[in-house]
């Protein structure tokens, strides 16, 4: 006992009180300068000329059209990417098949490719001189410089978000519950909706929130495939850039305030979902411990 009592753990980096306070202070200062200050500046500049000017700017036809394009793109891209993420995560974690590693690599591609490069790639595929361009033009089907191209580019950029949130969690949960449900006669859909989905719902919602925020804020790929036509193919981020280049600072900051509010909502939703997920895991661990006793 004395030998164990006399043994002391080696000091770790950050154990000192002064070091911890300095480190926390630096993090808070950097967070305030890099995150909080820009949000405050956006809010101040957007409302600097009064609330009437703010509402008038947001009610401008071009701004309303940009907001509508952004919302419509999110309403199309987010559900499709959610379905893809759930299907990919379920296939990767619950089944063994040839090509599983390849599927994981494909899911990660949008994170390793610049959005600008993705937009240019779509030009070479769906553009007038691209792979399918002549056929699309002959059948009067417009992909680029229209809503379909914006949706495709947004889907590519945000494809991994839902899958990346679900795969680690579903791998940690294993296959025991699904195999038990199947052995009891449950169908695949019944197993998914009754067993798999309730266990991953918070991670799924978290992925959907992140996917939606990225779709609405995407700039690079969309700027290539949309043509950046004012009042026609502009999304909100592209509209903000046009207003700023036209020296319409009030309009640019007013439009940017919408994306800033979306960012704040995303952070709040992220924290709330993480807490709900952590609370659920804690409850499950407590129940398992009490059952074991």
ChimeraX commands (.cxc) that place a marker at each C-alpha (Angstrom):
marker #1 position 0.00,0.00,0.00 radius 0.5
marker #1 position 2.78,2.41,0.92 radius 0.5
marker #1 position 4.50,1.71,-2.38 radius 0.5
marker #1 position 1.33,2.58,-4.28 radius 0.5
marker #1 position 0.67,5.61,-2.11 radius 0.5
marker #1 position 4.17,6.98,-2.59 radius 0.5
marker #1 position 3.95,6.54,-6.36 radius 0.5
marker #1 position 2.99,9.77,-8.10 radius 0.5
marker #1 position 1.79,10.18,-11.61 radius 0.5
marker #1 position 4.13,12.18,-13.86 radius 0.5
marker #1 position 2.91,15.74,-14.47 radius 0.5
marker #1 position 0.96,16.28,-17.65 radius 0.5
marker #1 position 1.10,19.24,-19.96 radius 0.5
marker #1 position -1.50,21.73,-18.76 radius 0.5
marker #1 position -1.66,20.58,-15.14 radius 0.5
marker #1 position -0.38,23.91,-13.91 radius 0.5
marker #1 position -3.06,26.41,-12.90 radius 0.5
marker #1 position -1.33,29.33,-14.62 radius 0.5
marker #1 position -0.87,27.37,-17.85 radius 0.5
marker #1 position -4.54,26.37,-17.90 radius 0.5
marker #1 position -5.71,29.93,-17.36 radius 0.5
marker #1 position -3.42,31.29,-20.07 radius 0.5
marker #1 position -4.52,28.58,-22.50 radius 0.5
marker #1 position -8.23,29.14,-21.82 radius 0.5
marker #1 position -7.73,32.89,-22.14 radius 0.5
marker #1 position -6.02,32.51,-25.52 radius 0.5
marker #1 position -8.82,30.26,-26.77 radius 0.5
marker #1 position -11.47,32.75,-25.63 radius 0.5
marker #1 position -9.65,35.68,-27.21 radius 0.5
marker #1 position -9.15,33.88,-30.52 radius 0.5
marker #1 position -12.77,32.71,-30.48 radius 0.5
marker #1 position -13.98,36.26,-29.88 radius 0.5
marker #1 position -11.79,37.69,-32.64 radius 0.5
marker #1 position -12.39,35.00,-35.25 radius 0.5
marker #1 position -16.02,34.05,-34.60 radius 0.5
marker #1 position -17.89,36.46,-32.37 radius 0.5
marker #1 position -16.50,39.74,-33.74 radius 0.5
marker #1 position -17.46,39.06,-37.40 radius 0.5
marker #1 position -21.00,38.12,-36.35 radius 0.5
marker #1 position -21.34,41.31,-34.32 radius 0.5
marker #1 position -19.98,43.41,-37.21 radius 0.5
marker #1 position -22.48,41.83,-39.63 radius 0.5
marker #1 position -25.37,42.57,-37.28 radius 0.5
marker #1 position -24.20,46.14,-36.66 radius 0.5
marker #1 position -23.63,46.97,-40.32 radius 0.5
marker #1 position -26.91,45.37,-41.38 radius 0.5
marker #1 position -28.94,47.52,-38.95 radius 0.5
marker #1 position -26.76,50.64,-39.02 radius 0.5
marker #1 position -29.09,52.54,-41.36 radius 0.5
marker #1 position -32.21,51.51,-39.50 radius 0.5
marker #1 position -34.65,48.66,-39.50 radius 0.5
marker #1 position -36.66,50.11,-42.41 radius 0.5
marker #1 position -33.63,50.08,-44.69 radius 0.5
marker #1 position -32.87,46.55,-43.49 radius 0.5
marker #1 position -36.34,45.24,-44.34 radius 0.5
marker #1 position -36.42,47.17,-47.61 radius 0.5
marker #1 position -33.13,45.60,-48.64 radius 0.5
marker #1 position -34.35,42.10,-47.85 radius 0.5
marker #1 position -37.60,42.71,-49.71 radius 0.5
marker #1 position -35.81,43.69,-52.93 radius 0.5
marker #1 position -36.84,41.33,-55.77 radius 0.5
marker #1 position -33.27,40.16,-56.42 radius 0.5
marker #1 position -32.70,39.42,-52.74 radius 0.5
marker #1 position -36.00,37.58,-52.41 radius 0.5
marker #1 position -35.17,35.54,-55.50 radius 0.5
marker #1 position -31.73,34.66,-54.11 radius 0.5
marker #1 position -33.31,33.56,-50.82 radius 0.5
marker #1 position -35.88,31.50,-52.71 radius 0.5
marker #1 position -33.18,29.81,-54.82 radius 0.5
marker #1 position -31.21,29.00,-51.67 radius 0.5
marker #1 position -34.22,27.53,-49.88 radius 0.5
marker #1 position -35.36,25.50,-52.90 radius 0.5
marker #1 position -31.85,24.12,-53.36 radius 0.5
marker #1 position -31.74,23.07,-49.70 radius 0.5
marker #1 position -35.21,21.51,-49.89 radius 0.5
marker #1 position -34.04,19.33,-52.79 radius 0.5
marker #1 position -30.42,18.59,-51.90 radius 0.5
marker #1 position -30.73,17.93,-48.16 radius 0.5
marker #1 position -33.39,15.16,-48.33 radius 0.5
marker #1 position -31.54,13.41,-51.17 radius 0.5
marker #1 position -28.22,13.55,-49.33 radius 0.5
marker #1 position -29.94,12.40,-46.15 radius 0.5
marker #1 position -31.32,9.34,-47.92 radius 0.5
marker #1 position -27.93,8.67,-49.49 radius 0.5
marker #1 position -26.13,9.05,-46.15 radius 0.5
marker #1 position -28.50,6.72,-44.33 radius 0.5
marker #1 position -28.35,4.10,-47.09 radius 0.5
marker #1 position -24.56,4.28,-47.32 radius 0.5
marker #1 position -24.07,4.12,-43.55 radius 0.5
marker #1 position -26.49,1.21,-43.20 radius 0.5
marker #1 position -24.83,-0.72,-46.03 radius 0.5
marker #1 position -21.30,-0.11,-44.76 radius 0.5
marker #1 position -21.94,-0.90,-41.11 radius 0.5
marker #1 position -24.51,-3.69,-41.29 radius 0.5
marker #1 position -23.39,-5.73,-44.30 radius 0.5
marker #1 position -20.21,-7.24,-45.71 radius 0.5
marker #1 position -19.76,-6.87,-49.45 radius 0.5
marker #1 position -17.05,-6.43,-52.03 radius 0.5
marker #1 position -16.26,-2.78,-52.66 radius 0.5
marker #1 position -17.00,-1.54,-49.13 radius 0.5
marker #1 position -13.65,0.25,-48.90 radius 0.5
marker #1 position -14.21,1.78,-52.32 radius 0.5
marker #1 position -17.58,3.12,-51.18 radius 0.5
marker #1 position -15.93,4.71,-48.13 radius 0.5
marker #1 position -13.36,6.37,-50.39 radius 0.5
marker #1 position -16.09,7.68,-52.72 radius 0.5
marker #1 position -17.96,9.19,-49.76 radius 0.5
marker #1 position -14.80,11.04,-48.69 radius 0.5
marker #1 position -14.05,12.49,-52.16 radius 0.5
marker #1 position -16.04,15.75,-51.70 radius 0.5
marker #1 position -13.95,16.55,-48.61 radius 0.5
marker #1 position -10.70,16.16,-50.54 radius 0.5
marker #1 position -11.72,18.00,-53.71 radius 0.5
marker #1 position -12.00,21.77,-53.86 radius 0.5
marker #1 position -15.56,22.99,-54.55 radius 0.5
marker #1 position -14.19,25.06,-57.43 radius 0.5
marker #1 position -12.70,21.92,-58.98 radius 0.5
marker #1 position -16.05,20.16,-58.53 radius 0.5
marker #1 position -17.82,23.00,-60.32 radius 0.5
marker #1 position -15.36,22.89,-63.22 radius 0.5
marker #1 position -15.82,19.11,-63.42 radius 0.5
marker #1 position -19.56,19.60,-63.83 radius 0.5
marker #1 position -18.83,22.03,-66.67 radius 0.5
marker #1 position -16.89,19.30,-68.48 radius 0.5
marker #1 position -19.70,16.81,-67.92 radius 0.5
marker #1 position -22.88,18.86,-68.47 radius 0.5
marker #1 position -21.57,21.95,-70.29 radius 0.5
marker #1 position -22.26,22.64,-73.93 radius 0.5
marker #1 position -18.80,21.28,-74.86 radius 0.5
marker #1 position -18.92,18.62,-72.18 radius 0.5
marker #1 position -19.54,14.89,-72.20 radius 0.5
marker #1 position -23.34,15.07,-72.20 radius 0.5
marker #1 position -23.63,18.68,-73.37 radius 0.5
marker #1 position -24.55,18.07,-77.03 radius 0.5
marker #1 position -27.18,15.48,-76.11 radius 0.5
marker #1 position -28.70,17.74,-73.45 radius 0.5
marker #1 position -28.75,20.68,-75.85 radius 0.5
marker #1 position -30.38,18.58,-78.58 radius 0.5
marker #1 position -33.18,17.61,-76.18 radius 0.5
marker #1 position -33.48,21.15,-74.76 radius 0.5
marker #1 position -32.52,20.01,-71.25 radius 0.5
marker #1 position -30.73,22.68,-69.24 radius 0.5
marker #1 position -28.54,21.56,-66.35 radius 0.5
marker #1 position -25.89,24.25,-65.97 radius 0.5
marker #1 position -26.71,27.90,-65.35 radius 0.5
marker #1 position -30.04,26.77,-63.92 radius 0.5
marker #1 position -31.48,25.24,-60.76 radius 0.5
marker #1 position -30.51,21.60,-61.60 radius 0.5
marker #1 position -26.82,22.50,-61.83 radius 0.5
marker #1 position -26.96,24.38,-58.52 radius 0.5
marker #1 position -28.63,21.40,-56.85 radius 0.5
marker #1 position -26.10,18.92,-58.29 radius 0.5
marker #1 position -23.12,21.01,-57.16 radius 0.5
marker #1 position -24.61,21.45,-53.69 radius 0.5
marker #1 position -25.33,17.73,-53.43 radius 0.5
marker #1 position -21.75,16.86,-54.35 radius 0.5
marker #1 position -20.22,19.19,-51.78 radius 0.5
marker #1 position -22.51,18.07,-48.95 radius 0.5
marker #1 position -22.82,14.36,-49.76 radius 0.5
marker #1 position -20.56,13.09,-46.91 radius 0.5
marker #1 position -22.10,15.01,-43.99 radius 0.5
marker #1 position -24.90,12.63,-42.97 radius 0.5
marker #1 position -22.91,9.47,-43.70 radius 0.5
marker #1 position -19.91,10.66,-41.69 radius 0.5
marker #1 position -22.08,11.27,-38.65 radius 0.5
marker #1 position -23.82,7.91,-38.85 radius 0.5
marker #1 position -21.03,5.49,-39.79 radius 0.5
marker #1 position -18.92,5.73,-36.59 radius 0.5
marker #1 position -21.99,5.47,-34.36 radius 0.5
marker #1 position -23.50,2.54,-36.24 radius 0.5
marker #1 position -20.15,0.74,-36.26 radius 0.5
marker #1 position -19.89,1.14,-32.48 radius 0.5
marker #1 position -23.43,-0.21,-32.01 radius 0.5
marker #1 position -22.68,-3.36,-33.99 radius 0.5
marker #1 position -25.20,-5.65,-35.67 radius 0.5
marker #1 position -26.56,-7.63,-32.72 radius 0.5
marker #1 position -29.88,-5.80,-32.45 radius 0.5
marker #1 position -30.60,-5.98,-36.18 radius 0.5
marker #1 position -29.68,-9.66,-36.32 radius 0.5
marker #1 position -31.93,-10.36,-33.33 radius 0.5
marker #1 position -34.83,-8.53,-34.99 radius 0.5
marker #1 position -34.29,-10.43,-38.22 radius 0.5
marker #1 position -34.17,-13.76,-36.40 radius 0.5
marker #1 position -37.54,-12.90,-34.85 radius 0.5
marker #1 position -39.06,-12.45,-38.29 radius 0.5
marker #1 position -38.85,-8.69,-38.76 radius 0.5
marker #1 position -38.48,-7.48,-42.34 radius 0.5
marker #1 position -35.65,-5.22,-43.44 radius 0.5
marker #1 position -37.77,-2.07,-43.37 radius 0.5
marker #1 position -39.31,-3.00,-40.02 radius 0.5
marker #1 position -35.84,-3.62,-38.59 radius 0.5
marker #1 position -34.60,-0.28,-39.88 radius 0.5
marker #1 position -37.49,1.83,-38.61 radius 0.5
marker #1 position -37.97,0.01,-35.29 radius 0.5
marker #1 position -34.38,-0.82,-34.32 radius 0.5
marker #1 position -31.75,1.06,-36.31 radius 0.5
marker #1 position -33.34,4.49,-36.75 radius 0.5
marker #1 position -34.27,5.11,-33.06 radius 0.5
marker #1 position -30.66,4.43,-32.06 radius 0.5
marker #1 position -29.15,6.90,-34.55 radius 0.5
marker #1 position -31.81,9.61,-34.73 radius 0.5
marker #1 position -29.78,12.30,-32.92 radius 0.5
marker #1 position -26.70,11.70,-35.06 radius 0.5
marker #1 position -28.95,11.75,-38.12 radius 0.5
marker #1 position -30.48,15.08,-37.14 radius 0.5
marker #1 position -27.02,16.47,-36.45 radius 0.5
marker #1 position -25.85,15.45,-39.91 radius 0.5
marker #1 position -28.96,16.97,-41.50 radius 0.5
marker #1 position -28.37,20.28,-39.70 radius 0.5
marker #1 position -24.75,20.43,-40.88 radius 0.5
marker #1 position -25.73,19.43,-44.41 radius 0.5
marker #1 position -28.41,22.12,-44.58 radius 0.5
marker #1 position -26.05,24.82,-43.29 radius 0.5
marker #1 position -23.40,23.90,-45.87 radius 0.5
marker #1 position -25.92,23.82,-48.73 radius 0.5
marker #1 position -27.21,27.28,-47.89 radius 0.5
marker #1 position -23.71,28.69,-47.48 radius 0.5
marker #1 position -22.01,26.98,-50.44 radius 0.5
marker #1 position -20.21,29.42,-52.73 radius 0.5
marker #1 position -17.38,27.87,-54.74 radius 0.5
marker #1 position -19.03,25.09,-56.73 radius 0.5
marker #1 position -22.30,26.99,-57.12 radius 0.5
marker #1 position -20.52,30.08,-58.46 radius 0.5
marker #1 position -19.15,27.97,-61.34 radius 0.5
marker #1 position -22.29,26.11,-62.37 radius 0.5
marker #1 position -24.85,28.87,-61.80 radius 0.5
marker #1 position -23.40,31.54,-64.05 radius 0.5
marker #1 position -23.98,34.08,-61.25 radius 0.5
marker #1 position -26.87,35.73,-63.10 radius 0.5
marker #1 position -28.53,38.37,-60.96 radius 0.5
marker #1 position -32.19,37.66,-60.26 radius 0.5
marker #1 position -32.09,34.30,-62.06 radius 0.5
marker #1 position -29.44,31.86,-60.84 radius 0.5
marker #1 position -28.07,33.64,-57.79 radius 0.5
marker #1 position -28.13,31.96,-54.43 radius 0.5
marker #1 position -27.76,34.04,-51.29 radius 0.5
marker #1 position -23.94,33.78,-50.98 radius 0.5
marker #1 position -23.51,34.77,-54.65 radius 0.5
marker #1 position -25.97,37.63,-54.21 radius 0.5
marker #1 position -23.97,38.94,-51.25 radius 0.5
marker #1 position -20.84,39.00,-53.39 radius 0.5
marker #1 position -22.60,40.94,-56.17 radius 0.5
marker #1 position -23.97,43.50,-53.73 radius 0.5
marker #1 position -20.55,43.98,-52.15 radius 0.5
marker #1 position -18.88,44.45,-55.56 radius 0.5
marker #1 position -21.58,47.01,-56.42 radius 0.5
marker #1 position -20.67,48.96,-53.26 radius 0.5
marker #1 position -24.07,48.24,-51.73 radius 0.5
marker #1 position -22.71,47.54,-48.29 radius 0.5
marker #1 position -26.07,47.80,-46.51 radius 0.5
marker #1 position -27.64,45.23,-48.81 radius 0.5
marker #1 position -24.65,42.92,-48.60 radius 0.5
marker #1 position -24.60,42.97,-44.80 radius 0.5
marker #1 position -28.38,42.62,-44.59 radius 0.5
marker #1 position -28.25,39.51,-46.78 radius 0.5
marker #1 position -25.23,38.23,-44.88 radius 0.5
marker #1 position -27.16,38.57,-41.62 radius 0.5
marker #1 position -29.49,35.79,-42.81 radius 0.5
marker #1 position -26.57,33.41,-43.23 radius 0.5
marker #1 position -25.17,34.59,-39.89 radius 0.5
marker #1 position -28.47,33.76,-38.19 radius 0.5
marker #1 position -28.35,30.36,-39.88 radius 0.5
marker #1 position -24.85,29.84,-38.45 radius 0.5
marker #1 position -26.03,30.73,-34.94 radius 0.5
marker #1 position -29.02,28.39,-35.28 radius 0.5
marker #1 position -26.70,25.63,-36.49 radius 0.5
marker #1 position -24.45,26.04,-33.44 radius 0.5
marker #1 position -27.43,26.00,-31.06 radius 0.5
marker #1 position -28.88,22.93,-32.77 radius 0.5
marker #1 position -25.48,21.23,-32.68 radius 0.5
marker #1 position -25.10,21.77,-28.93 radius 0.5
marker #1 position -28.68,20.68,-28.26 radius 0.5
marker #1 position -28.36,17.51,-30.32 radius 0.5
marker #1 position -25.02,16.64,-28.74 radius 0.5
marker #1 position -26.56,17.02,-25.28 radius 0.5
marker #1 position -29.56,14.90,-26.20 radius 0.5
marker #1 position -27.28,12.24,-27.64 radius 0.5
marker #1 position -25.00,12.31,-24.59 radius 0.5
marker #1 position -28.00,12.11,-22.26 radius 0.5
marker #1 position -29.35,9.15,-24.18 radius 0.5
marker #1 position -26.02,7.31,-24.01 radius 0.5
marker #1 position -25.78,8.02,-20.26 radius 0.5
marker #1 position -29.29,6.67,-19.69 radius 0.5
marker #1 position -28.52,3.52,-21.69 radius 0.5
marker #1 position -25.32,2.96,-19.70 radius 0.5
marker #1 position -27.22,3.37,-16.41 radius 0.5
marker #1 position -29.91,0.94,-17.52 radius 0.5
marker #1 position -27.30,-1.58,-18.62 radius 0.5
marker #1 position -25.49,-1.30,-15.29 radius 0.5
marker #1 position -28.69,-1.75,-13.29 radius 0.5
marker #1 position -29.68,-4.73,-15.43 radius 0.5
marker #1 position -26.27,-6.28,-14.89 radius 0.5
marker #1 position -26.69,-6.01,-11.12 radius 0.5
marker link #1:1,2 radius 0.2
marker link #1:2,3 radius 0.2
marker link #1:3,4 radius 0.2
marker link #1:4,5 radius 0.2
marker link #1:5,6 radius 0.2
marker link #1:6,7 radius 0.2
marker link #1:7,8 radius 0.2
marker link #1:8,9 radius 0.2
marker link #1:9,10 radius 0.2
marker link #1:10,11 radius 0.2
marker link #1:11,12 radius 0.2
marker link #1:12,13 radius 0.2
marker link #1:13,14 radius 0.2
marker link #1:14,15 radius 0.2
marker link #1:15,16 radius 0.2
marker link #1:16,17 radius 0.2
marker link #1:17,18 radius 0.2
marker link #1:18,19 radius 0.2
marker link #1:19,20 radius 0.2
marker link #1:20,21 radius 0.2
marker link #1:21,22 radius 0.2
marker link #1:22,23 radius 0.2
marker link #1:23,24 radius 0.2
marker link #1:24,25 radius 0.2
marker link #1:25,26 radius 0.2
marker link #1:26,27 radius 0.2
marker link #1:27,28 radius 0.2
marker link #1:28,29 radius 0.2
marker link #1:29,30 radius 0.2
marker link #1:30,31 radius 0.2
marker link #1:31,32 radius 0.2
marker link #1:32,33 radius 0.2
marker link #1:33,34 radius 0.2
marker link #1:34,35 radius 0.2
marker link #1:35,36 radius 0.2
marker link #1:36,37 radius 0.2
marker link #1:37,38 radius 0.2
marker link #1:38,39 radius 0.2
marker link #1:39,40 radius 0.2
marker link #1:40,41 radius 0.2
marker link #1:41,42 radius 0.2
marker link #1:42,43 radius 0.2
marker link #1:43,44 radius 0.2
marker link #1:44,45 radius 0.2
marker link #1:45,46 radius 0.2
marker link #1:46,47 radius 0.2
marker link #1:47,48 radius 0.2
marker link #1:48,49 radius 0.2
marker link #1:49,50 radius 0.2
marker link #1:50,51 radius 0.2
marker link #1:51,52 radius 0.2
marker link #1:52,53 radius 0.2
marker link #1:53,54 radius 0.2
marker link #1:54,55 radius 0.2
marker link #1:55,56 radius 0.2
marker link #1:56,57 radius 0.2
marker link #1:57,58 radius 0.2
marker link #1:58,59 radius 0.2
marker link #1:59,60 radius 0.2
marker link #1:60,61 radius 0.2
marker link #1:61,62 radius 0.2
marker link #1:62,63 radius 0.2
marker link #1:63,64 radius 0.2
marker link #1:64,65 radius 0.2
marker link #1:65,66 radius 0.2
marker link #1:66,67 radius 0.2
marker link #1:67,68 radius 0.2
marker link #1:68,69 radius 0.2
marker link #1:69,70 radius 0.2
marker link #1:70,71 radius 0.2
marker link #1:71,72 radius 0.2
marker link #1:72,73 radius 0.2
marker link #1:73,74 radius 0.2
marker link #1:74,75 radius 0.2
marker link #1:75,76 radius 0.2
marker link #1:76,77 radius 0.2
marker link #1:77,78 radius 0.2
marker link #1:78,79 radius 0.2
marker link #1:79,80 radius 0.2
marker link #1:80,81 radius 0.2
marker link #1:81,82 radius 0.2
marker link #1:82,83 radius 0.2
marker link #1:83,84 radius 0.2
marker link #1:84,85 radius 0.2
marker link #1:85,86 radius 0.2
marker link #1:86,87 radius 0.2
marker link #1:87,88 radius 0.2
marker link #1:88,89 radius 0.2
marker link #1:89,90 radius 0.2
marker link #1:90,91 radius 0.2
marker link #1:91,92 radius 0.2
marker link #1:92,93 radius 0.2
marker link #1:93,94 radius 0.2
marker link #1:94,95 radius 0.2
marker link #1:95,96 radius 0.2
marker link #1:96,97 radius 0.2
marker link #1:97,98 radius 0.2
marker link #1:98,99 radius 0.2
marker link #1:99,100 radius 0.2
marker link #1:100,101 radius 0.2
marker link #1:101,102 radius 0.2
marker link #1:102,103 radius 0.2
marker link #1:103,104 radius 0.2
marker link #1:104,105 radius 0.2
marker link #1:105,106 radius 0.2
marker link #1:106,107 radius 0.2
marker link #1:107,108 radius 0.2
marker link #1:108,109 radius 0.2
marker link #1:109,110 radius 0.2
marker link #1:110,111 radius 0.2
marker link #1:111,112 radius 0.2
marker link #1:112,113 radius 0.2
marker link #1:113,114 radius 0.2
marker link #1:114,115 radius 0.2
marker link #1:115,116 radius 0.2
marker link #1:116,117 radius 0.2
marker link #1:117,118 radius 0.2
marker link #1:118,119 radius 0.2
marker link #1:119,120 radius 0.2
marker link #1:120,121 radius 0.2
marker link #1:121,122 radius 0.2
marker link #1:122,123 radius 0.2
marker link #1:123,124 radius 0.2
marker link #1:124,125 radius 0.2
marker link #1:125,126 radius 0.2
marker link #1:126,127 radius 0.2
marker link #1:127,128 radius 0.2
marker link #1:128,129 radius 0.2
marker link #1:129,130 radius 0.2
marker link #1:130,131 radius 0.2
marker link #1:131,132 radius 0.2
marker link #1:132,133 radius 0.2
marker link #1:133,134 radius 0.2
marker link #1:134,135 radius 0.2
marker link #1:135,136 radius 0.2
marker link #1:136,137 radius 0.2
marker link #1:137,138 radius 0.2
marker link #1:138,139 radius 0.2
marker link #1:139,140 radius 0.2
marker link #1:140,141 radius 0.2
marker link #1:141,142 radius 0.2
marker link #1:142,143 radius 0.2
marker link #1:143,144 radius 0.2
marker link #1:144,145 radius 0.2
marker link #1:145,146 radius 0.2
marker link #1:146,147 radius 0.2
marker link #1:147,148 radius 0.2
marker link #1:148,149 radius 0.2
marker link #1:149,150 radius 0.2
marker link #1:150,151 radius 0.2
marker link #1:151,152 radius 0.2
marker link #1:152,153 radius 0.2
marker link #1:153,154 radius 0.2
marker link #1:154,155 radius 0.2
marker link #1:155,156 radius 0.2
marker link #1:156,157 radius 0.2
marker link #1:157,158 radius 0.2
marker link #1:158,159 radius 0.2
marker link #1:159,160 radius 0.2
marker link #1:160,161 radius 0.2
marker link #1:161,162 radius 0.2
marker link #1:162,163 radius 0.2
marker link #1:163,164 radius 0.2
marker link #1:164,165 radius 0.2
marker link #1:165,166 radius 0.2
marker link #1:166,167 radius 0.2
marker link #1:167,168 radius 0.2
marker link #1:168,169 radius 0.2
marker link #1:169,170 radius 0.2
marker link #1:170,171 radius 0.2
marker link #1:171,172 radius 0.2
marker link #1:172,173 radius 0.2
marker link #1:173,174 radius 0.2
marker link #1:174,175 radius 0.2
marker link #1:175,176 radius 0.2
marker link #1:176,177 radius 0.2
marker link #1:177,178 radius 0.2
marker link #1:178,179 radius 0.2
marker link #1:179,180 radius 0.2
marker link #1:180,181 radius 0.2
marker link #1:181,182 radius 0.2
marker link #1:182,183 radius 0.2
marker link #1:183,184 radius 0.2
marker link #1:184,185 radius 0.2
marker link #1:185,186 radius 0.2
marker link #1:186,187 radius 0.2
marker link #1:187,188 radius 0.2
marker link #1:188,189 radius 0.2
marker link #1:189,190 radius 0.2
marker link #1:190,191 radius 0.2
marker link #1:191,192 radius 0.2
marker link #1:192,193 radius 0.2
marker link #1:193,194 radius 0.2
marker link #1:194,195 radius 0.2
marker link #1:195,196 radius 0.2
marker link #1:196,197 radius 0.2
marker link #1:197,198 radius 0.2
marker link #1:198,199 radius 0.2
marker link #1:199,200 radius 0.2
marker link #1:200,201 radius 0.2
marker link #1:201,202 radius 0.2
marker link #1:202,203 radius 0.2
marker link #1:203,204 radius 0.2
marker link #1:204,205 radius 0.2
marker link #1:205,206 radius 0.2
marker link #1:206,207 radius 0.2
marker link #1:207,208 radius 0.2
marker link #1:208,209 radius 0.2
marker link #1:209,210 radius 0.2
marker link #1:210,211 radius 0.2
marker link #1:211,212 radius 0.2
marker link #1:212,213 radius 0.2
marker link #1:213,214 radius 0.2
marker link #1:214,215 radius 0.2
marker link #1:215,216 radius 0.2
marker link #1:216,217 radius 0.2
marker link #1:217,218 radius 0.2
marker link #1:218,219 radius 0.2
marker link #1:219,220 radius 0.2
marker link #1:220,221 radius 0.2
marker link #1:221,222 radius 0.2
marker link #1:222,223 radius 0.2
marker link #1:223,224 radius 0.2
marker link #1:224,225 radius 0.2
marker link #1:225,226 radius 0.2
marker link #1:226,227 radius 0.2
marker link #1:227,228 radius 0.2
marker link #1:228,229 radius 0.2
marker link #1:229,230 radius 0.2
marker link #1:230,231 radius 0.2
marker link #1:231,232 radius 0.2
marker link #1:232,233 radius 0.2
marker link #1:233,234 radius 0.2
marker link #1:234,235 radius 0.2
marker link #1:235,236 radius 0.2
marker link #1:236,237 radius 0.2
marker link #1:237,238 radius 0.2
marker link #1:238,239 radius 0.2
marker link #1:239,240 radius 0.2
marker link #1:240,241 radius 0.2
marker link #1:241,242 radius 0.2
marker link #1:242,243 radius 0.2
marker link #1:243,244 radius 0.2
marker link #1:244,245 radius 0.2
marker link #1:245,246 radius 0.2
marker link #1:246,247 radius 0.2
marker link #1:247,248 radius 0.2
marker link #1:248,249 radius 0.2
marker link #1:249,250 radius 0.2
marker link #1:250,251 radius 0.2
marker link #1:251,252 radius 0.2
marker link #1:252,253 radius 0.2
marker link #1:253,254 radius 0.2
marker link #1:254,255 radius 0.2
marker link #1:255,256 radius 0.2
marker link #1:256,257 radius 0.2
marker link #1:257,258 radius 0.2
marker link #1:258,259 radius 0.2
marker link #1:259,260 radius 0.2
marker link #1:260,261 radius 0.2
marker link #1:261,262 radius 0.2
marker link #1:262,263 radius 0.2
marker link #1:263,264 radius 0.2
marker link #1:264,265 radius 0.2
marker link #1:265,266 radius 0.2
marker link #1:266,267 radius 0.2
marker link #1:267,268 radius 0.2
marker link #1:268,269 radius 0.2
marker link #1:269,270 radius 0.2
marker link #1:270,271 radius 0.2
marker link #1:271,272 radius 0.2
marker link #1:272,273 radius 0.2
marker link #1:273,274 radius 0.2
marker link #1:274,275 radius 0.2
marker link #1:275,276 radius 0.2
marker link #1:276,277 radius 0.2
marker link #1:277,278 radius 0.2
marker link #1:278,279 radius 0.2
marker link #1:279,280 radius 0.2
marker link #1:280,281 radius 0.2
marker link #1:281,282 radius 0.2
marker link #1:282,283 radius 0.2
marker link #1:283,284 radius 0.2
marker link #1:284,285 radius 0.2
marker link #1:285,286 radius 0.2
marker link #1:286,287 radius 0.2
marker link #1:287,288 radius 0.2
marker link #1:288,289 radius 0.2
marker link #1:289,290 radius 0.2
marker link #1:290,291 radius 0.2
marker link #1:291,292 radius 0.2
marker link #1:292,293 radius 0.2
view
